[in-house]
Amino acid sequence: MTLPRLEIDLGKIEHNAHTLVTRLARSGISVMGVTKAVLGDPEIAAVLLRSGVSGLGDSRIENIETMRRAGIRSEITLIRTPMLSQIDRVVRHADMSFNTELDVIAALSSAAQKSNKTHGVVLMVELGDLREGIMPGDMLKTVEATLAFPNIVFKGIGANLACLSGISPGKANMVALSDLADSIDAKFGPITDIVSGGNSANIEWALSGADTGRINNLRLGEAILFGCEALHRLPIDGLHQDAITLVAEVIETKIKPSLPWGNVAQNAFGEINHFSDRGPTSRAIVAIGRQDIDPTGISPPPGFEILGASSDHLVLDVSSGHVCVGDEIPFQINYSAFLRAMTSPFVEIGPSSNPRVLAATTL
Ligand SMILES: *Cc1c(COP(=O)(O)O)cnc(C)c1O
């Protein structure tokens, strides 16, 4: 079993996904399972599909191609507006994409005509988070233009909040999205099938019992993988928060003073650190670093403390436990550290089966 590695408990992920699908269905909301954080891992995609998601979504065409190569035939949506340089791949592998630019939709239309396919378009609306989206006042004319493109099918509208500016999804912006769906249908007939309200930051609103209006879809990644909503990172009732564990190996253990000596200047990352004297400390170095994880996004077992991290070394205070070179230390990991770990070629993904990890977990 290689180290460092991410241990992903597929049973817990299936439970989380299935629970969310069931609860949101009561408000008429389907779940698109978002696979970008797991780089389109086909095994996890299969688990999501088994849990009842209505389709898969990913922001990278490369991940979508990974899933297609693995034989996944269900509906997959590219949830970022396509790059012009990738249009042919998008039309070939994605059934649908999120769009905000008519130039891109024109290119999708040409590519779709050439390959004799149709491509679905969801138009993203700007609702105040100031990331992607068409300004609401420009929606009707953009829908009209979209409807005129051959081999393009207008599927609906969507919004994304709480990403760039941290604007919360709630009654006001969700009603605005619903109203927009109504005004599109009032003008062009009942053409707006999908009204995708947002991501894991929408969970609190969606499960609050509020009137969900025309919102009939959410795109969920973090809530499924980590069992929490994304506004306050509060655990969602009945979901597992520990489906994913990061495991890394100890390469040095020593008792050292807690104050560095010599002149203090910037460290390798341009930071100037401040230290407090806690006397001689039992320290362990774990072979993982900022190249693989965001050190602020991982938590060691109770009693251990992260003292700092450089590119390849994570230093822990392990005074309250007994740690040896070669030991495997399990860490809880959050979404941002997980994103980085998944894209590090040095971190493997593997199932949990090593007794030394279990021993470490009970430290
Ligand atoms: C990543 C992403 C999502 C999923 O976000 P989570 O917070 O992980 O649920 C949804 N929509 C878009 C457009 C995304 O890029």
Ligand as a Chemical Component Dictionary entry (heavy atoms), coordinates in Angstrom:
data_LIG
# 
_chem_comp.id                   LIG 
_chem_comp.type                 NON-POLYMER 
_chem_comp.pdbx_formal_charge   0 
_chem_comp.three_letter_code    LIG 
# 
loop_
_chem_comp_atom.comp_id 
_chem_comp_atom.atom_id 
_chem_comp_atom.alt_atom_id 
_chem_comp_atom.type_symbol 
_chem_comp_atom.charge 
_chem_comp_atom.model_Cartn_x 
_chem_comp_atom.model_Cartn_y 
_chem_comp_atom.model_Cartn_z 
_chem_comp_atom.pdbx_ordinal 
LIG C1 C1 C 0 -17.731 22.560 -8.532  1  
LIG C2 C2 C 0 -19.043 22.992 -9.001  2  
LIG C3 C3 C 0 -20.190 22.512 -8.372  3  
LIG C4 C4 C 0 -20.157 21.586 -7.178  4  
LIG O1 O1 O 0 -19.781 22.314 -6.052  5  
LIG P1 P1 P 0 -19.784 21.654 -4.592  6  
LIG O2 O2 O 0 -19.647 22.819 -3.690  7  
LIG O3 O3 O 0 -18.617 20.727 -4.545  8  
LIG O4 O4 O 0 -21.054 20.949 -4.419  9  
LIG C5 C5 C 0 -21.429 22.937 -8.859  10 
LIG N1 N1 N 0 -21.513 23.783 -9.896  11 
LIG C6 C6 C 0 -20.426 24.260 -10.526 12 
LIG C7 C7 C 0 -20.599 25.192 -11.676 13 
LIG C8 C8 C 0 -19.157 23.892 -10.102 14 
LIG O5 O5 O 0 -18.074 24.376 -10.730 15 
# 
loop_
_chem_comp_bond.comp_id 
_chem_comp_bond.atom_id_1 
_chem_comp_bond.atom_id_2 
_chem_comp_bond.value_order 
_chem_comp_bond.pdbx_ordinal 
LIG C1 C2 SING 1  
LIG C2 C3 SING 2  
LIG C2 C8 DOUB 3  
LIG C3 C4 SING 4  
LIG C3 C5 DOUB 5  
LIG C4 O1 SING 6  
LIG O1 P1 SING 7  
LIG P1 O2 DOUB 8  
LIG P1 O3 SING 9  
LIG P1 O4 SING 10 
LIG C5 N1 SING 11 
LIG N1 C6 DOUB 12 
LIG C6 C7 SING 13 
LIG C6 C8 SING 14 
LIG C8 O5 SING 15 
# 
